[in-house]
Amino acid sequence: MITRTINIVLRGIDESDLEDGFNEAVGRLRDGNTSGHDSNERGSFRFDCTDVDVGNSLDELEEEAFSHG
């Protein structure tokens, strides 16, 4: 099972600046980018995405435990 962690850091003068940065970061993630950043006179954002293989899913682990019992 793969887990994904996404960190987004937003800076802005007001709430709409933060919303704009968030929407831009999410758009880039949807486009397949795993990291990015941008800034202008009103604010900035940066993001990074990390995938980690955590091995078997909980269902697979439970199935394996019952099959050996």
N, C-alpha and C positions, 0 to 999 in steps of 0.2 A: 504494500500500500504506500502510496506517495502522499505526503502532506505538503501543502504549499503555505508559506508564510509571506505576506506582503506587508512591507513597511512603507508608509507614505508620510512625509513631513511637509507640512504646509505653512507658509507665512504670508500674511496679508494685512492690509490696513483695516479692512472691514470684512464682514461675513461673506459678502459676495465675492471678494477676492479669493477667499478660502474655497468657496464652492467652485469657482472657475478653475482653480488649481487642481482640485480633486477630480473634476470632470475631465480635465486634460490628462491627468495621470491614469485614470480608469480607461480612457480611450486608447492611450498608448499600450496599456496592458492588454486590452482586447485585440490590438493590432499585433500582439505577439512579442512586444518588448519586455525584457525581464528587468530592465533598469532604465532610468532616465531622469532628466532634470530640465528646468527652464526657469527663467525669471524675467521680470519686467519692472517698471517703476512702481508698481502697486504691490508686488509680492513675488513669491517663488514657491516651487515645489521640487521635491525629489522623491524617487521611489526605487525600491528594489524588491525582487521576487526571488525566493529561495525554495526549491523543491528538495525534500528529504525523503529517501526511501526508508520507511520505518519497518520494513519486513512484512510479515503476514498481517492481514487484517484480523480483527477480533473474531470474526466468523470463522476464518481459516484456522486460527489458533484453537477455538472451541471444538471445531470438527476434528482436528488432529488429536486433541486431548481425549475426546470420546472414542475415537477409533482405536486408541491404545488401551482403553480401560476395560 
